[in-house]
Amino acid sequence: MYDLNGKVAIVTGAGGRHGIGRAIATRLAREGADVVVTDIPQSLDAIRPEDRLEGWEGLPSVVREIEAEGRQSMGLFSDVSDSGQVDEMVGEVLARFGHIDILVNNAGSRPGRDRVPVVELEEDAFDEVMRVNVRGTYLCSRAVARHMVSRNQGGKIIIISSGAGKRGIARYAVYCASKFALVGFTQALAQEMAAYRVNVNAICPGLVDTERVDFIAAALASEGQSAEEHRAMMVRERSTRVPMGRIAQGDDIARMAAFLASAESDYMTGLSISVSGGSEMN
């Protein structure tokens, strides 16, 4: 276990019941941090019917889970690609908690129209992925980094990239481009923030069993094949290509995030760490 007592964390894109964001947020709370979770209102549309029937409400449910760990929390709807909303979100966190020690840039664009060959990729679909994945990470990192510099007490910035940020995949061109960009952004920001004792590292997961896989399957399903059938096939196929025999769960990513958020990683910065069961080894 890591000691994050007294630390305040922000985790973006944390409203999904099966998502990486929720897994990271609740893990940081178990390690002792107070955790602010954010998402966009549209995240409510992604709640699976069965989860809704079981009372899952998105951000409010995550806040309750964090508070059940004995930690303080708040849930904020905020578009990470809008600088005004990002600055307002950071301001609200500082008004309540007084400082920010950890930022996890987890928010990502919803898969769909971008999962096509480049010759079929529409400009607005390209722009949407880059707007959320790259611009959103830049805006949140800039806002929190400014606070960390002025406070001069160090900090941790964690960026969720992807195995697709290290290797191109057909029909994932703009997603790959955005995640490759985050690897470079991580390295550059790490060098800039090192003098302020702020560590900046990226996590590069393989396929993770989240709601996002539902959207990917819907986008890639062939004619006559349901999204559910394609999802099951995709999980089976990916699992056979992973040396450890399965795709990732949210907790797999949360374990690495907790380590990077802790003092145990104080001499590590600028890294893009694969958490993929061996499917990526660089």
N, C-alpha and C positions, 0 to 999 in steps of 0.2 A: 504494500500500500504506500501511496505517496502522501505527503503532508501539504495540502493546499489550504489549510486553515488561514482565514484572513484574506484570501485571494478573491478577486472578483473577475468572473469570466463572462464573455459574450460569445454565444454560439448562434450563427446565422443559419437559416433554413432548417429549423429544428421542430417543425410542426407535425411531421409524419410519424405515425405510430411505429412503423417499421424502418424508419430512416436512420441514416448515420448521425444526423444532428441530434435526434433524441437520445441515441445511445451515448454519444459523447457528453451531452449535457448532464444526463443522469449519472454517468461515471464520474465526471468532475465534481458533482455534488457529493457523491459517496466519498470522494477523496478530501472533502472539506470546503470546497469553494462555494461561494454564492454565485448563482448562474442566471444571467439574463438570456432569454431565448427570443429569437425573432423569426418572422416569416412574412409572407404576403397574404392578403385576404384570400387570394385564389387557391391557397393551399387547402382551404376547407373543401374545395371541390374535388380534391384528390383523395379524400377519406373513403376507404372501401366501405361498401354498404354493411358488411358484417362487422366492421369496426365501429361504425356509427351506431349499429344496433346494440353494441356492447358499451356504449356511452363514451366513445372516444370523441373528443372535441377539438383536437389539434393543440395549439399552444396552451390553452388553459389546462389541459390534461397534463402536459409536460411540467408546467409550473407546479401543479399539485404534487407530482411525483418528486420534484426537487425539494419542495417544502416538507414532504414526508420523510426526507432524509435529514431533516433538522436544519436545512439551509434556507437562506432567503432567495427569492426569485421574483422575476417579473417577465411578462410576455408582451412583446411589442410588435405590432404590424409595421413593417418597414421594408421598402423597396431598396435593395442594396445598390441598385444602379442609379438612384436619384440622390445627388449630393446633398440636397436640402433635407431629405428624409434621413439620410445617414447622419448628418450633423445633428439633427434633432434627436435621433435615437441615442447617439453618444452623449448628448447633453442631458437626456433624461436619466441615463445610467449614472452619470457623474453627479447629478442632483440628488439621487437617492443614495448612492454608495460612496461617492467621493473620489473614487479611483477605479482604474481598470488595469488588471494585471495580465489577463489572458484574452486573446481574440482567436476564435476559430472561424475561419472563412469557409463555411460549408455550403452556403446557398448556391444552387446551380439551376440552369435553365431546364425546362421540362422537355424531355425528348419527344420528337414527333416529326414535324416537317423537315427537320435538318438531317434525318437519317436516310439520305438518298445519295446516289452518285453525284459528283460535283457538276456534271453536265445538266443535272436536273435541279440543282440547289438554287432556290430563289434568294434574292438579295436580302429580303426582310427576314428570312429564316436564319441566314448567316449572321445578320446584325443582331438578332435576338440572343443567340448563343453568346456572342462576344460581349454584348451589353451586360448580361447577367454574370457570366463566368469570369470575364477579365475586368471589365469596368467595375463591376460590383466588388470584386476582391481589392482592386486598386483603391476605390473610395473608402471602403471600411478600413483597410490597412492604413491609408493616409490619415484618416481621422483619429484612429486609436494611436498610431505612431506619434502624431503630434502631441497627444496627451502624455505618452510615455516619455518623450524627449523632455517636455517641460517639467514633468514630475521627477525625472532622473532617479528612478528607483528600479530600473530594469523592467523586464516583461517578456512575454512569450506571444509570438504571432504564428499561428498554425494555418496552413493553406491546404485545402483538400484538392489535390490535382487528380491524377488517374494513371493507371498503367497505359492508357491511351495518350498520356503526355510523354511517353517514352517510345512508343511504337505506333505507327500509323495503321489504321484499320479501314478497309473499304466501307463506304457508306457512312463513315463517322468523320469525314474530313474536317468540318468546322469544329466539331467537338474535340477532335485531336488537336487542331490548331489552338483552340482556347486552352487546353490543358498543357500543351507544350509551352504556351506563353506563360502559364503560371509557374512552371519550373524556372524559366528565365527570370521572372519577376521575383521569385523567392530568392534566387542567388543574388540579384542586384540589391534587393531590400536588406538582405542579411548583411551585406558588406556595409551598407549605409548605417545600419542600426547597431552594429557591433560595438561601436564606441560608447553607446548608451546602455550596454549590457542587456540589449533586447535580442533574443534568439528568434530567428525566422526560419522555419522548416516546413516542408511540404510532405504530405502523405499521399502515396500513389496506390490506391486500392485497385484490385481486379474487380470483376463483377461482384456486386454486393446484393444480397437478397432483400431489396427494398421496394417501395411503391414505384420507384423509377423504372424497375424492370417491367412493370405492367405497361408503361407507356412505350418503352423500347419495343416490347413484343407487339403491341398494337401497331406500331409504325412499320415493323419489319415483316409481319405476318403475310404469307402469300395468299393468293386468291383461293377461297374455299377453306382456309384455315383460320380458326378462331384465335384471338389474342391469347387465350388461356392455353391452347394447344401449343402455340409457338413459344410461349413463356416456358412451359414444361420442357419442350425440346431444347430450348436455348440453355436452360439450367443443366440439363443432362449432358449436353455437348460440352459446355464450358467445364463442367466438373471432371469430365474425362481428360481434359487438357491440363488440369491443375495437379501437380505432383502429390499434393496432400488430399486429393480426391473429392473436394467439395468447393463450392463458391463461398465467398466470405459472408459472414453475418455482421451486423452493425457493431456488436461487441468486439469483434476482431479489430476494427478500426478505432474504436473507443479506447482500447488498451494502449495503442500507440499514441493516441492523442493525450492520454493521461500522463504517459511518460514524458512526452515533449513539453507538456505544461508544467512539469515538476522540475525541481532543482537537479534531478538526476541527469538532465540533458543540458546543463549549463555550459558545457564546452562543445556543444554541437550546434552548428548553424549553417544555413545555406544548403541543407540536404533535401533530397527528394527520395523518400524512403518507400520502397515497394512493400505493400502488405497484401500479398496476392497468393499465398500458399505455394509459392515457388514458380508460378507461371511467368513472373518477371523476376530476374535475378540481377538486375543492375540498378 
